[in-house]
Amino acid sequence: MSVTGKFLLDRNENFYEHLIALGIPEDRAESVNKLKPVLEILIEGKEVTFTSSSEEFHHKTVLLLDELVDETIAIDYQLKSIVRKIDDHTLEIESTGTTLDRGIRRYEFSDKSLIMIIQNNNRSVPVAKRYYSRISSNL
């Protein structure tokens, strides 16, 4: 199973609500929730690159497998993050922000799709899911 490739966002589940609960302004959360980006994931050695692109938006993050690094997410929020390859079809990013909230972004891959599950240790923040279709594989 390849955990790399290009994926097109099909739909979100509780993503807008997740962003609002994290304190993202409503107009920003609404515009981000409406985007249908292409997500490309590449692994080269220890580097794991996540590139999200749409007509209105482009963001690239490079993390290192099993190493805690600084990460800036799309809303210009600073995190400390570590990415782990859980198994042949799962990547997981654990992040801590400046408020000490801990979040998990779990990427579950299949031959045809990717489901990103976004959780926060604050139980008042709803779990969000983003459903993607695989549009190419990077072998």
N, C-alpha and C positions, 0 to 999 in steps of 0.2 A: 504494500500500500504506500503510495506516495503522499507525503505531507507537504509537498511543494506543488506549485502550479498557479494557474490564474483562475479566479472564481468571480462570478457575477452575482451581486446581491439580488435575491428574489423578493425577500420580505423580512420584516422585523416583527418581533413579538415582545411587547413591553419595553422596547428600546426608548421611546419617548418618555415614558413614565420613569424609567431608570435614570435618564439624564436629568429630569426635573428633580427627582429625589436627591441627586448629587449636587443640586444647586445651580445647574446650568440654566441661564435665562430662557424663558419660554420660546422667544423668537429664534434663538440659536438652536435649541433642542428640536424645534419644529423643522427648521431648514436642514439640519443634519439627518433627522429621521426620514426626510423625503428623498435624500440622495440614493442613487442606485450605483454605487462605485464598483469598480473592478479591483479586487484584492489579489495582489501577487505575493506569493511566499516563496522565498529562495533560501536554501541552506548551502553554504560554502564553508567547509571546515567547521569552525565553531560559530561563525557568523550566521544569524538568522535575520533575514531582511523581510519586512512587511511593507509593501507599497500599496497605498489605497488611492485610486484616481477616479475622478468623474470630471464632467465638464467644468464644474465650479470649484473643484477641490483637488489637491494633491498633497499627500503626506507620506513620508518615508521614515521608518524606524529600523535601526540596526541594533539587535541585541546579541549577546554572546551566550551560547549554551552553558547552563549551570554556573553562570557568573552574575553577580549583582552589579547592575550598571544604571547610570542615569538615563531616564527616558522622558521625552516631552511628547505628550499625546496631543491630538489634534486641537484641543481647546487651549493650547499653550499652558498646560498644567504639568508641573514637574513631578516625576515619580522616581522611585528606586524600584527596578524590576529585574526579575530573573526568569529566563525561559528554560523549560525542561521538556525533553522528549519523553513522554510517559510510556509510550509503546509505539508500534509501527503505524498507528493511525491517530495518535493524539499528541498535540503540543499543549503546554499549559504555561501561561505567564502569570506570575504572582507579583503584585505591585503594592507598594506602600506610598501614600501621598503625604503631603505636609501636615495633614490633619490626623495622621496615623491610621486612617481607614485602610484596611487591607482589601484588595480586590483580586479576583481570579478571572482571567480570560482563558477559557478552555476551547480549543479548536479540535473538533472531531471530524475526521476525514473519511470519505468513502470513495469508491471509484467515480461516482457521479456528483458528489456534493460535499459541502462543508457546513457544519453547524458550529457557530461561535456562541458559547454560553458565557454570559458576563454576570458575575456575582460580586457581592460586597459583604464584608463581615457585619455591616450594619443591617439588621433584619428589616428595617423600615424601607430599605432600598430594594425594589422588586428585581428579581432575576430577569435578565433580558436574553433573548435569543435572536441571532441573525442567521438567516438561511441563505446559502449561496449554492449556485450550480457551478460545477467544474467546467471551464471552457477550454483549458489546456493543461497538460502536465509538463513539468520540467524534469527530465530524466538525466 
